Amino acid sequence: MERISELLTDQLINLSLTSKDKEGVLEELADMVHRAKKVSDRDAFLRSLRKRENLESTGIGKGLAIPHARTDTVDGVVMAFARSEHGVDFQSLDNKPAHLIFLIASPEREKSVYIKVLARTSRLLRKDKFRQQLMEVSTPKEVIQLIAKNEI
């Protein structure tokens, strides 16, 4: 299985989200993966993210959100990372804004890989020190290096 650090590239990392709300963040993420040529239809991809988000918020607390979707607008597992200085309301369980946002998407046929990447991401983000370091890094390369160093 691919490692998170291998799924991310500089093009799939945004360390300064400009959106102040969840809808805007989903659009910024969709734009980013579309520019990186990881999604065939940006609007259909965004609809998949919204649909999943409407089922249940992907804000998991502790300043984290993991919007995700299974959609055939992607060829394989796709991951992106974004950071918001001010935080965005993702209707998290602890009612705190999300500062660290990991996007995960995969085609329907790769459901098991998708679930493994989601679980691996969740495990990684449990570490307080790791989350703090993600808030402090200043380049996409540093994000990838930090993740690579902390992946199990």
Phi, psi and omega in degrees: 000143180291146177275154179303317181296338178272339179280331182273144172228168178307322182294340184256021180230129178232112183268005179212073176302142179260338182293145181255353180227165185301316180301315178297321179295316179300320178294317178299319179295316179298318178298317182297313181290331177290316178299327180279004178060039179258354182225138184279328183222101185303315184292320177294322177298313179298320178299321178296318178297315180297316180301314180295319181295327180287337177292314182194136181300144178263010173284115187258002180096175181055030178080019185240147170218142178230074176298136183209158180200148169259123185207142179276013173278354175244152183274325180213190179294132181237139178223145176218157179228138177220151180232138178242120180298315185275339182090152183229138179286111177250021183051048181292157180301326181266008179060020177260149180292153177271130177251330182246120186233119177250125177260134176228133177217149175206159174289157180309320186292346181250037183304317183293321178293318179303313181295320179295318179294319178298315180295317181297319179296314179300316179299314181299320185280354177291336185281117180303315183298319179298314179299318179297318180295324177297329178287338187261339182296154186242354179224156176303322179301319179295324177299310182297317179296318180296317179295314180302319182291330185260350180293144179268000000 
